[in-house]
Amino acid sequence: MPLSEIVDGMPLQKFLAEFLPCDEDQLNQKLDSLPPTLFNLLPSGRDDKDTNIPILEEDDEGNDSDELSAKNRDLERKLAQAKKARALEITNIIGYQEQQSKSNYPDFSRLSLAIEIKAPDIIQSFHNAPQGTDAEIMTKQQFWLSELDESERTGTLARIMSTMTEMCERQYRTHVFMIFFQDPHVRFLRGDRAGVIVSEAVNYRTNSRNLAEFFWRFSQASDPRRGMDTTVQPASTQEVQIAATKLAQWKPGFECTVVKIDVPQSNGTIRQVLAWHTKSSSESLTGRGTRAIPVWDIQEENIYFLKDSWRAEHLEQESDILRDLHINRVKNIPQIIAGRDLYNPADPSYHRTITQDYANAEWHTGSVSQHDLPMEGRVHHRLLEDFILESISACKTAKEMVIVIYDALVAHSEAFEAGVLHRDISDNNVLMIRDPVSQTVKGILADWDMALRFSKDGAGNMIQPPGARQRHRRGTWYFMSALLLQDVSKAHRLQDDLESFFHLGLYLSLHWFPWTGSINNLEVIIDQVFGQYYYVPAIGFHLGGLNKQLMIQKRAVIGKIKFTDNLPLTSWIDAWFKALAQFYRSQPGQNDDLVLPRLDRLLLSDHSWILQQTKQFLDVGGWSTAKNADFQEPSCMKRTEGQKRPAPDQDQSDKDSADDEGVPKQKGSKRKKLLDHC
């Protein structure tokens, strides 16, 4: 998570009152007799051992656990002493439901509150102190850090964010709370899909009321206040039996429950669906947090596909985009059954992030956001579609792959004519369905949640809508155009999406179909062309794309490739190279000619030329049926099965999918391996 997504220094009383409101009279009655140094009983260790204290919800019978199962046994004893003294009733907050499993790993699917404890001599921070920071603020906040402690700060912050992320991945949540102890100070955190708000540091040893007040307020808070998404509930016994039958083929390979999910409809009513309770595909707390799962529709008794995500607030609802595309008779897109933003009349902010609302607060002592770009708010959106799509990896031959991409190009072309630009062409969004009888394939262009509406001028050229600068480029790093990767301020144009179709086709072809190169060549190509990136501190963003452009213009790195016994595929790739090389020669600074060719005279001025070329190659013979038995990713881009590529922390807007700047990480973290056991 970039530091620009952390809003720190919120006054404690403001934090408690706004995020955990309660009956103030009852609160004062409960806490007035509290000894001011109650929590001075807690141990004061000096070792460098981190301790996570998981705090769970009620058990299935609705009973609070009286068992304290904290890893630090000394802390457990001290807390038990505090309870025994009847100074404060807090067992319903820090009770840990005993697990039937003998594993010591915390159950993130049931955590209600997490506590992180850090040794006092290891300084932790959320921001470096800006020059000229008032000394009084420095003393009060206690979380500034010198450059010498950068690695320690980063590591601790990563552990905090990892815990919050896992809670949101494995539960249906709108936000999450966490406590961070560093003797003698404590801070309280509230995280949502926009970022994290951190309270000021307070001394819990000399003023125990602050910590006790948080525990009391949290104990009195409703499930929505605690961050639980109450539009998702456990299914009844009968509903579990239905799901076990109807959704049997999609049951995960591990024990999981069945949940009942509310899906809002355009007429304001709600329909309910059943689903296996699976984790989201996100690898970050912030971003879309997408869940994409098959579900059983209780009302219509049918299997549909549910997409649950947090859209960027300034972008249009995907459900509205799809409805309008269907009105315009756009082919090869998902058919929408129901869907819209979730809304709670009693609390309009319930399904909307609020961290961004505090980014400009006067008490915020860190940078508002990198380079004065606004923090991006998000809104909870659910969408129900009418069929279960397969990955493009299900294609059995090169011809099937090109058919799927061609159909997606048709959808993209017709949507563009209707004034909508997709902006995220990737292997996760170009999908397919196979006819069970004829076994023929059809391509579908899915995931329109980053699409942009636009108008056209008299010459038919695209006019970008007015508005504030966006925080992030849109797209998947591996498949984004070279120009977008080289310039974060570049407007997203038609040619950027067309180039993404090329990168997708080339990327898949190199992996799946025999060609003149070797696996070593493939590793170099993926690493140096598709995955090339570098960080530019002066602008605060990752850049890339230079080798992509050199590949297009000069066949750098890749050379003149030939697919074995597959002339149509080779010719199709060459056609893309030809059109894109012409386009790049037309760009300012790329041509020695004084007069640049007009855009409307280029092969990629619109979709027509590449659609005609693709159709022509599909109609000829000579397609090979050979395909590599396994999709073997080069070691430079290995990733967890089922997970999409993470983006660089400095400028990604959504880490849940291969959407915003999916630069591959070189190695998986030990933390991730641990969490995979949970």
C-alpha positions as CSV (number, residue, x, y, z in Angstrom):
1,M,0.0,0.0,0.0
2,P,1.4,3.4,-0.9
3,L,1.8,5.9,2.0
4,S,-0.5,8.2,0.1
5,E,-3.4,5.9,1.0
6,I,-2.8,6.3,4.7
7,V,-4.4,9.2,6.5
8,D,-2.6,9.6,9.8
9,G,-2.9,11.7,13.0
10,M,-6.7,11.7,13.5
11,P,-7.5,13.0,17.0
12,L,-8.5,10.0,19.1
13,Q,-11.8,11.4,20.4
14,K,-12.8,12.3,16.9
15,F,-11.8,8.8,15.7
16,L,-13.9,7.2,18.4
17,A,-16.9,9.4,18.2
18,E,-17.2,9.3,14.4
19,F,-16.4,5.6,13.8
20,L,-17.8,4.0,16.9
21,P,-20.6,6.2,18.3
22,C,-22.3,4.9,21.5
23,D,-24.4,6.0,24.4
24,E,-22.1,8.6,26.0
25,D,-23.9,8.5,29.4
26,Q,-23.5,4.7,29.5
27,L,-19.9,5.0,28.4
28,N,-19.1,7.5,31.2
29,Q,-20.9,5.5,33.8
30,K,-18.8,2.5,32.8
31,L,-15.5,4.2,32.6
32,D,-15.5,6.9,35.3
33,S,-14.3,4.5,38.0
34,L,-11.6,3.1,35.8
35,P,-8.1,3.3,37.4
36,P,-6.0,5.6,35.1
37,T,-3.1,3.1,35.1
38,L,-5.1,-0.1,34.7
39,F,-3.3,-1.2,31.6
40,N,0.1,-0.6,33.2
41,L,-0.4,-4.2,34.3
42,L,0.4,-5.3,30.7
43,P,3.9,-6.7,30.3
44,S,6.7,-4.5,28.9
45,G,8.8,-6.9,26.9
46,R,11.9,-5.6,25.1
47,D,12.4,-8.4,22.6
48,D,11.7,-8.0,18.9
49,K,8.8,-10.5,18.9
50,D,5.6,-9.5,17.0
51,T,2.4,-10.8,18.5
52,N,-1.0,-10.8,16.7
53,I,-4.0,-11.2,19.0
54,P,-7.0,-12.4,16.9
55,I,-10.4,-11.4,18.2
56,L,-13.3,-13.4,16.8
57,E,-17.0,-12.9,16.4
58,E,-19.6,-14.8,18.4
59,D,-19.7,-18.5,18.0
60,D,-22.5,-20.2,16.0
61,E,-24.7,-20.3,19.0
62,G,-24.4,-16.6,19.6
63,N,-22.3,-17.0,22.7
64,D,-19.3,-14.9,23.5
65,S,-16.2,-17.0,24.2
66,D,-14.7,-16.6,27.7
67,E,-11.5,-18.3,26.5
68,L,-8.6,-16.0,26.0
69,S,-6.3,-17.6,23.6
70,A,-3.7,-14.9,23.0
71,K,-0.3,-16.1,21.9
72,N,1.4,-14.1,24.5
73,R,0.6,-16.1,27.7
74,D,1.8,-13.4,30.0
75,L,-0.5,-10.9,28.3
76,E,-3.3,-13.4,28.7
77,R,-2.7,-13.6,32.4
78,K,-2.6,-9.9,32.9
79,L,-5.9,-9.4,31.0
80,A,-7.5,-12.1,33.1
81,Q,-6.4,-10.2,36.2
82,A,-8.0,-7.0,34.8
83,K,-11.2,-8.9,34.2
84,K,-11.2,-10.6,37.6
85,A,-10.8,-7.1,39.2
86,R,-14.1,-6.2,37.5
87,A,-12.4,-3.0,36.4
88,L,-13.7,-3.3,32.8
89,E,-15.8,-6.0,31.1
90,I,-14.0,-6.6,27.9
91,T,-14.1,-10.4,27.4
92,N,-16.7,-10.1,24.6
93,I,-14.1,-8.0,22.7
94,I,-10.9,-10.0,23.1
95,G,-12.4,-13.4,23.5
96,Y,-11.0,-16.0,21.1
97,Q,-13.2,-18.8,20.0
98,E,-11.3,-22.0,20.5
99,Q,-10.6,-23.7,17.1
100,Q,-11.3,-27.3,16.5
101,S,-8.2,-27.4,14.4
102,K,-4.9,-27.8,16.1
103,S,-3.3,-25.3,13.8
104,N,-1.9,-22.2,15.4
105,Y,-2.8,-20.1,12.4
106,P,-5.5,-17.4,13.1
107,D,-8.9,-17.9,11.4
108,F,-9.1,-14.8,9.3
109,S,-12.6,-15.8,8.1
110,R,-14.0,-15.0,11.6
111,L,-11.7,-12.2,12.9
112,S,-13.6,-9.2,14.2
113,L,-10.7,-7.2,15.5
114,A,-6.9,-7.7,15.1
115,I,-4.2,-6.5,17.5
116,E,-0.6,-6.1,16.4
117,I,2.1,-5.7,19.1
118,K,5.5,-4.4,18.4
119,A,8.5,-4.2,20.7
120,P,9.0,-0.7,22.1
121,D,12.5,-0.3,20.9
122,I,11.6,-0.9,17.2
123,I,10.3,2.5,16.0
124,Q,7.3,2.2,13.6
125,S,5.8,4.9,11.5
126,F,3.3,5.5,8.7
127,H,5.1,8.6,7.3
128,N,8.4,10.3,7.5
129,A,8.2,13.6,9.3
130,P,8.1,16.5,6.9
131,Q,10.7,19.2,7.4
132,G,9.5,21.8,9.9
133,T,7.1,19.5,11.7
134,D,6.2,21.1,15.1
135,A,8.1,19.4,17.9
136,E,4.9,19.1,20.0
137,I,3.2,17.2,17.1
138,M,6.3,15.0,16.8
139,T,6.1,14.1,20.5
140,K,2.4,13.5,20.3
141,Q,2.2,11.4,17.2
142,Q,5.3,9.3,18.0
143,F,5.2,7.6,14.6
144,W,7.7,9.5,12.5
145,L,10.7,7.6,11.3
146,S,14.3,8.4,10.2
147,E,15.4,7.2,6.8
148,L,17.7,4.7,8.6
149,D,14.7,2.8,9.8
150,E,13.0,2.6,6.4
151,S,13.2,-1.2,6.1
152,E,11.7,-1.7,9.6
153,R,8.9,0.7,8.9
154,T,8.1,-1.0,5.6
155,G,8.1,-4.4,7.2
156,T,5.8,-3.6,10.1
157,L,3.4,-1.6,7.9
158,A,3.3,-4.6,5.5
159,R,2.3,-6.9,8.3
160,I,-0.4,-4.5,9.5
161,M,-1.8,-4.2,6.0
162,S,-1.5,-7.9,5.3
163,T,-3.7,-8.7,8.3
164,M,-6.3,-6.2,7.4
165,T,-6.3,-7.4,3.8
166,E,-6.8,-11.0,4.8
167,M,-9.8,-10.1,7.0
168,C,-11.4,-8.3,4.0
169,E,-10.5,-11.1,1.6
170,R,-11.9,-13.9,3.7
171,Q,-15.0,-12.1,4.9
172,Y,-17.7,-9.9,3.3
173,R,-16.7,-6.5,4.8
174,T,-17.1,-2.8,4.2
175,H,-14.3,-1.9,6.5
176,V,-12.0,-3.3,9.3
177,F,-10.6,-2.1,12.6
178,M,-7.2,-2.8,14.1
179,I,-5.2,-1.9,17.1
180,F,-1.5,-1.3,17.0
181,F,0.5,-1.4,20.2
182,Q,4.0,-0.1,20.6
183,D,4.8,0.3,24.3
184,P,3.8,2.6,25.8
185,H,1.6,3.9,22.9
186,V,-1.4,2.6,21.1
187,R,-3.0,3.6,17.8
188,F,-6.3,2.6,16.3
189,L,-6.8,2.0,12.6
190,R,-9.8,1.9,10.3
191,G,-9.3,0.5,6.8
192,D,-11.5,0.4,3.8
193,R,-11.1,-0.1,0.1
194,A,-9.8,3.5,-0.3
195,G,-7.1,3.5,2.4
196,V,-6.5,3.5,6.1
197,I,-7.2,6.1,8.8
198,V,-4.8,6.1,11.7
199,S,-5.4,7.8,15.0
200,E,-2.9,9.8,16.9
201,A,-0.7,7.8,19.4
202,V,-1.8,7.8,23.0
203,N,-0.1,6.4,26.1
204,Y,-2.2,3.6,27.4
205,R,-0.1,3.1,30.6
206,T,-0.7,6.6,32.0
207,N,-4.2,7.0,30.6
208,S,-6.0,3.7,30.4
209,R,-9.3,5.2,29.6
210,N,-8.4,5.7,26.0
211,L,-7.8,2.1,25.3
212,A,-10.8,1.0,27.5
213,E,-13.0,3.4,25.7
214,F,-12.2,1.9,22.3
215,F,-12.9,-1.6,23.7
216,W,-16.2,-0.5,25.2
217,R,-17.4,1.3,22.0
218,F,-16.4,-1.6,19.9
219,S,-18.3,-4.0,22.2
220,Q,-21.5,-1.9,21.8
221,A,-21.1,-1.4,18.0
222,S,-23.5,-3.1,15.6
223,D,-22.2,-5.5,13.0
224,P,-22.3,-2.7,10.3
225,R,-20.4,-0.4,12.5
226,R,-17.8,-3.1,13.0
227,G,-17.5,-3.4,9.2
228,M,-19.5,-6.5,8.6
229,D,-21.5,-6.6,5.3
230,T,-25.0,-7.5,6.5
231,T,-26.2,-8.0,2.9
232,V,-24.4,-11.3,3.1
233,Q,-25.8,-13.8,5.7
234,P,-25.3,-17.5,6.5
235,A,-27.6,-19.8,4.5
236,S,-30.3,-21.9,6.2
237,T,-29.9,-25.7,6.4
238,Q,-32.2,-26.1,3.5
239,E,-30.4,-23.5,1.4
240,V,-27.1,-25.2,2.1
241,Q,-28.5,-28.5,0.8
242,I,-29.7,-26.7,-2.4
243,A,-26.3,-25.1,-3.0
244,A,-24.5,-28.3,-2.4
245,T,-26.5,-29.8,-5.2
246,K,-26.8,-26.9,-7.7
247,L,-23.3,-25.5,-7.2
248,A,-21.4,-28.8,-6.7
249,Q,-19.1,-28.4,-9.6
250,W,-17.8,-25.1,-8.2
251,K,-17.3,-26.2,-4.6
252,P,-13.8,-25.1,-3.5
253,G,-11.3,-27.8,-2.6
254,F,-11.5,-26.9,1.1
255,E,-14.2,-26.8,3.7
256,C,-16.4,-23.7,3.4
257,T,-19.8,-22.4,4.2
258,V,-22.7,-21.4,2.0
259,V,-23.9,-17.7,2.2
260,K,-27.0,-15.9,1.0
261,I,-26.2,-12.7,-0.9
262,D,-28.5,-9.7,-1.6
263,V,-28.3,-8.4,-5.2
264,P,-29.9,-5.0,-5.7
265,Q,-32.1,-4.6,-8.8
266,S,-32.6,-1.5,-11.0
267,N,-36.2,-1.2,-9.7
268,G,-35.0,-0.9,-6.1
269,T,-35.9,-4.4,-5.0
270,I,-33.6,-7.2,-3.8
271,R,-33.1,-10.7,-5.1
272,Q,-31.1,-13.3,-3.3
273,V,-28.5,-15.8,-4.4
274,L,-26.6,-18.6,-2.8
275,A,-22.9,-19.0,-3.1
276,W,-19.9,-20.8,-1.6
277,H,-18.1,-18.5,0.8
278,T,-14.8,-18.0,-1.0
279,K,-12.2,-15.4,-0.6
280,S,-11.8,-12.5,-3.0
281,S,-9.0,-12.4,-5.6
282,S,-7.5,-9.2,-4.1
283,E,-4.0,-8.9,-2.9
284,S,-4.4,-5.6,-1.3
285,L,-6.8,-3.9,1.2
286,T,-7.4,-1.0,-1.3
287,G,-8.9,-1.3,-4.7
288,R,-11.9,-3.2,-6.2
289,G,-11.7,-6.3,-3.9
290,T,-13.4,-8.3,-6.6
291,R,-15.3,-11.5,-6.0
292,A,-16.4,-13.3,-9.1
293,I,-18.4,-16.5,-8.4
294,P,-21.1,-18.8,-9.7
295,V,-24.3,-18.5,-7.7
296,W,-27.8,-20.1,-7.5
297,D,-30.6,-17.6,-7.9
298,I,-33.3,-18.5,-5.4
299,Q,-36.0,-16.5,-7.2
300,E,-35.5,-17.9,-10.7
301,E,-34.0,-21.2,-9.7
302,N,-31.1,-20.8,-12.1
303,I,-27.3,-20.6,-12.1
304,Y,-25.9,-17.1,-12.8
305,F,-22.5,-15.4,-12.3
306,L,-22.1,-12.8,-9.6
307,K,-19.5,-10.0,-9.6
308,D,-19.0,-8.2,-6.3
309,S,-16.6,-5.3,-6.3
310,W,-15.8,-1.7,-5.2
311,R,-15.9,0.6,-8.2
312,A,-14.0,3.8,-8.4
313,E,-16.5,6.5,-7.3
314,H,-15.9,8.7,-10.4
315,L,-16.5,5.8,-12.8
316,E,-20.0,4.8,-13.9
317,Q,-21.7,1.7,-12.6
318,E,-20.8,-1.3,-14.7
319,S,-24.5,-2.4,-14.6
320,D,-25.5,0.9,-16.3
321,I,-22.8,0.5,-18.9
322,L,-23.9,-3.0,-19.8
323,R,-27.6,-2.0,-20.0
324,D,-26.8,0.8,-22.4
325,L,-24.6,-1.5,-24.5
326,H,-27.4,-3.9,-24.8
327,I,-29.8,-1.1,-25.8
328,N,-27.3,-0.4,-28.6
329,R,-27.3,-4.1,-29.6
330,V,-23.6,-4.6,-28.9
331,K,-22.7,-8.3,-29.4
332,N,-20.4,-10.6,-27.4
333,I,-20.8,-9.0,-24.0
334,P,-22.3,-10.4,-20.8
335,Q,-26.1,-10.4,-20.4
336,I,-27.1,-8.6,-17.3
337,I,-29.7,-10.1,-15.0
338,A,-29.6,-7.6,-12.1
339,G,-27.2,-5.3,-10.4
340,R,-26.4,-1.8,-9.2
341,D,-24.6,0.0,-6.4
342,L,-25.6,-1.2,-2.9
343,Y,-27.3,1.4,-0.8
344,N,-28.5,1.6,2.8
345,P,-31.0,4.4,3.3
346,A,-30.2,4.4,7.1
347,D,-26.5,5.0,6.4
348,P,-25.6,6.2,2.9
349,S,-21.9,5.8,3.6
350,Y,-22.3,2.1,4.6
351,H,-21.4,0.8,1.2
352,R,-19.0,3.7,0.3
353,T,-15.5,4.2,1.4
354,I,-14.8,7.2,3.7
355,T,-11.1,7.4,4.0
356,Q,-10.8,9.8,1.1
357,D,-13.1,12.2,2.9
358,Y,-10.4,12.8,5.5
359,A,-7.4,13.1,3.1
360,N,-7.4,16.9,3.4
361,A,-8.2,17.2,7.1
362,E,-6.1,19.7,8.9
363,W,-4.9,17.1,11.4
364,H,-3.5,14.9,8.6
365,T,0.2,15.2,9.2
366,G,1.4,13.2,6.2
367,S,1.3,13.8,2.5
368,V,-2.3,14.1,1.2
369,S,-1.5,11.8,-1.7
370,Q,1.4,11.5,-4.1
371,H,1.8,14.5,-6.3
372,D,-1.4,16.2,-5.1
373,L,-3.6,13.6,-6.9
374,P,-6.9,13.1,-5.1
375,M,-7.5,9.9,-3.1
376,E,-9.9,7.7,-4.9
377,G,-13.2,6.9,-3.2
378,R,-15.0,3.6,-3.9
379,V,-18.6,2.4,-4.0
380,H,-19.8,-1.2,-3.4
381,H,-21.3,-2.7,-6.6
382,R,-22.9,-6.0,-7.4
383,L,-23.7,-7.4,-10.8
384,L,-25.5,-10.6,-11.8
385,E,-24.8,-12.0,-15.3
386,D,-26.5,-14.8,-17.2
387,F,-23.7,-17.3,-17.9
388,I,-20.5,-18.7,-16.5
389,L,-17.6,-17.8,-18.7
390,E,-14.5,-19.8,-19.2
391,S,-11.0,-18.4,-19.3
392,I,-9.4,-18.0,-22.8
393,S,-6.9,-20.6,-21.6
394,A,-9.7,-23.2,-22.3
395,C,-9.0,-22.7,-26.0
396,K,-7.7,-25.9,-27.5
397,T,-6.0,-24.5,-30.7
398,A,-4.5,-21.3,-32.0
399,K,-7.5,-20.8,-34.3
400,E,-9.9,-21.0,-31.3
401,M,-7.8,-18.4,-29.5
402,V,-8.0,-16.0,-32.5
403,I,-11.7,-16.6,-32.8
404,V,-12.2,-15.6,-29.2
405,I,-10.1,-12.5,-29.6
406,Y,-11.9,-11.6,-32.9
407,D,-15.3,-11.8,-31.1
408,A,-14.0,-9.6,-28.3
409,L,-12.7,-7.1,-31.0
410,V,-16.2,-7.1,-32.5
411,A,-17.7,-6.2,-29.1
412,H,-15.0,-3.6,-28.5
413,S,-15.7,-2.1,-32.0
414,E,-19.5,-1.9,-31.5
415,A,-19.1,-0.5,-28.0
416,F,-16.8,2.2,-29.3
417,E,-19.3,3.2,-31.9
418,A,-21.8,3.5,-29.0
419,G,-19.4,5.9,-27.2
420,V,-17.8,3.5,-24.7
421,L,-14.1,2.6,-24.4
422,H,-13.3,-0.6,-22.4
423,R,-9.7,0.3,-21.2
424,D,-8.8,-3.1,-19.7
425,I,-8.1,-5.6,-22.4
426,S,-6.5,-8.7,-20.7
427,D,-6.5,-12.4,-20.3
428,N,-8.9,-11.9,-17.4
429,N,-11.5,-10.0,-19.4
430,V,-11.4,-11.6,-22.8
431,L,-13.3,-14.8,-22.0
432,M,-15.2,-17.5,-23.9
433,I,-18.1,-20.0,-23.9
434,R,-18.1,-23.3,-25.7
435,D,-21.2,-24.8,-27.3
436,P,-21.7,-28.2,-25.6
437,V,-23.0,-29.7,-28.8
438,S,-21.0,-28.3,-31.6
439,Q,-17.9,-27.6,-29.4
440,T,-17.5,-24.2,-31.2
441,V,-16.2,-21.3,-29.2
442,K,-17.4,-17.7,-28.8
443,G,-15.5,-14.8,-27.3
444,I,-17.0,-12.5,-24.7
445,L,-15.5,-9.1,-23.7
446,A,-16.3,-8.9,-20.0
447,D,-15.5,-6.6,-17.0
448,W,-16.7,-3.1,-18.2
449,D,-16.2,-1.5,-14.7
450,M,-13.3,0.6,-15.9
451,A,-15.0,1.6,-19.2
452,L,-15.2,5.3,-20.2
453,R,-18.0,7.1,-21.9
454,F,-16.9,9.7,-24.5
455,S,-18.3,11.8,-27.2
456,K,-17.0,12.5,-30.8
457,D,-16.3,15.6,-32.7
458,G,-17.5,16.4,-36.2
459,A,-14.7,14.3,-37.7
460,G,-15.6,11.3,-35.6
461,N,-12.6,11.7,-33.3
462,M,-12.9,10.7,-29.6
463,I,-13.3,13.6,-27.1
464,Q,-12.3,12.8,-23.6
465,P,-14.9,13.9,-21.0
466,P,-13.9,16.8,-18.7
467,G,-12.9,16.0,-15.1
468,A,-10.2,15.9,-12.6
469,R,-7.0,14.0,-13.2
470,Q,-7.3,10.3,-12.2
471,R,-4.9,8.8,-9.7
472,H,-4.1,5.8,-11.9
473,R,-3.7,4.5,-15.4
474,R,-6.3,2.0,-16.4
475,G,-5.4,-1.4,-17.7
476,T,-3.2,-4.5,-17.0
477,W,0.5,-3.8,-17.1
478,Y,1.4,-6.8,-19.2
479,F,-1.1,-5.8,-21.9
480,M,-1.1,-2.0,-21.6
481,S,0.2,0.0,-24.6
482,A,3.8,1.2,-24.6
483,L,2.6,4.9,-24.7
484,L,0.4,4.5,-21.6
485,L,3.3,2.8,-19.7
486,Q,5.7,5.6,-20.7
487,D,3.4,8.5,-19.7
488,V,1.1,8.5,-16.7
489,S,-0.7,11.6,-17.9
490,K,-1.5,10.2,-21.3
491,A,-5.2,10.1,-22.2
492,H,-6.5,6.6,-22.9
493,R,-7.3,6.3,-26.6
494,L,-8.7,3.7,-29.0
495,Q,-5.3,2.7,-30.2
496,D,-4.2,1.9,-26.7
497,D,-6.9,-0.7,-26.4
498,L,-6.1,-2.1,-29.9
499,E,-2.5,-2.5,-28.9
500,S,-3.6,-4.3,-25.8
501,F,-5.4,-6.9,-28.0
502,F,-2.1,-7.4,-29.8
503,H,-0.1,-7.9,-26.6
504,L,-2.7,-10.4,-25.4
505,G,-2.6,-12.4,-28.6
506,L,1.2,-12.4,-28.7
507,Y,1.6,-13.2,-25.0
508,L,-0.7,-16.2,-25.2
509,S,0.7,-17.5,-28.5
510,L,4.2,-17.4,-27.2
511,H,3.2,-19.5,-24.2
512,W,0.8,-22.0,-25.9
513,F,1.9,-22.7,-29.4
514,P,5.3,-24.0,-30.7
515,W,7.5,-21.4,-32.2
516,T,11.1,-20.8,-33.2
517,G,12.2,-19.7,-29.8
518,S,13.0,-21.5,-26.5
519,I,11.7,-21.3,-23.0
520,N,14.8,-19.2,-22.2
521,N,13.9,-16.8,-25.0
522,L,10.4,-16.6,-23.5
523,E,11.7,-15.7,-20.1
524,V,13.7,-12.9,-21.6
525,I,10.7,-11.6,-23.6
526,I,8.3,-11.7,-20.6
527,D,10.8,-10.1,-18.3
528,Q,12.2,-7.4,-20.6
529,V,9.2,-6.6,-22.8
530,F,5.8,-7.4,-21.1
531,G,7.1,-7.0,-17.5
532,Q,9.6,-4.2,-17.9
533,Y,9.1,-1.4,-15.3
534,Y,11.2,1.0,-13.3
535,Y,10.3,3.5,-10.6
536,V,10.8,7.2,-11.1
537,P,11.0,8.9,-7.7
538,A,10.7,12.4,-9.2
539,I,7.1,11.7,-10.3
540,G,6.3,8.9,-7.8
541,F,5.2,6.4,-10.4
542,H,6.4,3.3,-12.2
543,L,7.0,3.6,-15.9
544,G,7.7,1.0,-18.6
545,G,6.9,0.3,-22.2
546,L,10.2,1.3,-23.8
547,N,11.0,-2.3,-24.8
548,K,7.4,-2.8,-26.0
549,Q,7.8,0.1,-28.4
550,L,11.2,-1.1,-29.6
551,M,9.7,-4.6,-30.1
552,I,6.9,-3.1,-32.2
553,Q,9.1,-0.8,-34.3
554,K,12.3,-2.8,-34.6
555,R,11.4,-6.4,-33.4
556,A,13.9,-5.8,-30.5
557,V,14.3,-8.7,-28.0
558,I,11.7,-10.8,-29.8
559,G,13.1,-11.0,-33.4
560,K,11.3,-12.3,-36.4
561,I,9.3,-15.2,-34.8
562,K,7.6,-18.0,-36.7
563,F,5.0,-20.3,-35.2
564,T,5.7,-24.0,-36.2
565,D,3.4,-25.3,-39.0
566,N,1.0,-22.4,-38.3
567,L,1.3,-19.9,-41.1
568,P,-2.1,-18.2,-40.4
569,L,-1.1,-17.4,-36.8
570,T,2.3,-16.1,-37.9
571,S,0.7,-13.9,-40.5
572,W,-1.9,-12.6,-38.0
573,I,0.8,-11.6,-35.6
574,D,2.8,-10.0,-38.4
575,A,-0.3,-8.0,-39.4
576,W,-0.5,-6.5,-36.0
577,F,3.2,-5.7,-36.0
578,K,2.7,-3.9,-39.4
579,A,-0.2,-1.8,-38.2
580,L,1.3,-0.9,-34.9
581,A,4.7,0.0,-36.4
582,Q,2.9,2.4,-38.7
583,F,1.0,3.9,-35.8
584,Y,4.2,4.5,-33.8
585,R,5.8,6.2,-36.8
586,S,2.9,8.6,-36.8
587,Q,3.6,9.8,-33.2
588,P,5.5,13.1,-32.6
589,G,9.2,12.5,-32.3
590,Q,9.1,9.1,-33.9
591,N,9.4,10.2,-37.5
592,D,12.1,12.2,-39.3
593,D,9.5,13.4,-41.9
594,L,8.3,17.0,-41.4
595,V,4.7,16.0,-42.0
596,L,3.3,13.2,-39.9
597,P,0.6,10.9,-41.5
598,R,-2.9,11.7,-40.6
599,L,-4.5,9.5,-38.0
600,D,-7.5,8.7,-40.2
601,R,-5.1,7.3,-42.8
602,L,-3.6,4.8,-40.4
603,L,-4.4,1.1,-40.5
604,L,-5.5,1.3,-36.8
605,S,-7.5,4.6,-37.2
606,D,-10.4,2.4,-36.3
607,H,-11.3,-1.3,-35.9
608,S,-12.1,-2.1,-39.5
609,W,-8.7,-3.1,-40.9
610,I,-7.6,-5.4,-38.1
611,L,-11.1,-7.0,-38.0
612,Q,-10.9,-7.6,-41.8
613,Q,-7.4,-9.0,-41.5
614,T,-8.4,-11.3,-38.6
615,K,-11.5,-12.6,-40.4
616,Q,-9.4,-13.2,-43.5
617,F,-6.8,-15.4,-41.7
618,L,-9.6,-17.3,-39.9
619,D,-11.1,-18.2,-43.2
620,V,-8.0,-19.8,-44.6
621,G,-6.6,-23.3,-43.9
622,G,-3.3,-24.3,-42.5
623,W,-4.0,-23.7,-38.8
624,S,-2.1,-26.1,-36.6
625,T,-3.9,-28.0,-33.9
626,A,-0.8,-28.2,-31.7
627,K,-0.8,-26.6,-28.3
628,N,1.7,-26.9,-25.5
629,A,0.4,-29.4,-22.9
630,D,0.8,-27.1,-20.0
631,F,0.7,-23.4,-19.7
632,Q,4.2,-22.9,-18.2
633,E,4.8,-19.4,-16.9
634,P,8.5,-18.3,-16.9
635,S,10.0,-18.1,-13.5
636,C,10.2,-14.3,-13.7
637,M,6.4,-14.1,-13.5
638,K,5.3,-16.9,-11.3
639,R,2.2,-16.2,-9.3
640,T,-0.2,-17.9,-6.9
641,E,-2.7,-20.1,-8.7
642,G,-6.0,-18.2,-9.2
643,Q,-4.5,-14.9,-8.3
644,K,-4.1,-12.0,-10.7
645,R,-0.9,-10.1,-11.1
646,P,-0.2,-7.5,-8.3
647,A,0.8,-4.0,-9.3
648,P,3.6,-1.8,-8.0
649,D,2.6,-0.2,-4.7
650,Q,3.3,3.3,-5.7
651,D,0.6,3.7,-8.3
652,Q,-1.8,0.9,-8.5
653,S,-5.5,1.7,-8.0
654,D,-6.7,-1.9,-7.7
655,K,-4.6,-4.8,-6.5
656,D,-7.4,-7.3,-6.6
657,S,-7.2,-8.0,-10.3
658,A,-4.9,-7.6,-13.2
659,D,-6.3,-4.2,-13.7
660,D,-4.2,-1.3,-12.7
661,E,-0.6,-1.8,-13.5
662,G,-0.1,-5.5,-12.8
663,V,3.7,-5.6,-12.6
664,P,4.6,-9.1,-11.4
665,K,6.4,-9.6,-8.1
666,Q,9.6,-11.6,-8.2
667,K,8.9,-13.8,-5.3
668,G,6.0,-14.8,-3.0
669,S,6.2,-13.6,0.5
670,K,6.5,-15.8,3.6
671,R,3.5,-14.0,5.0
672,K,1.4,-15.1,2.0
673,K,2.5,-18.7,2.4
674,L,1.4,-18.6,6.0
675,L,-1.9,-17.2,5.2
676,D,-2.6,-19.8,2.5
677,H,-2.9,-22.3,5.4
678,C,-5.8,-20.3,7.0
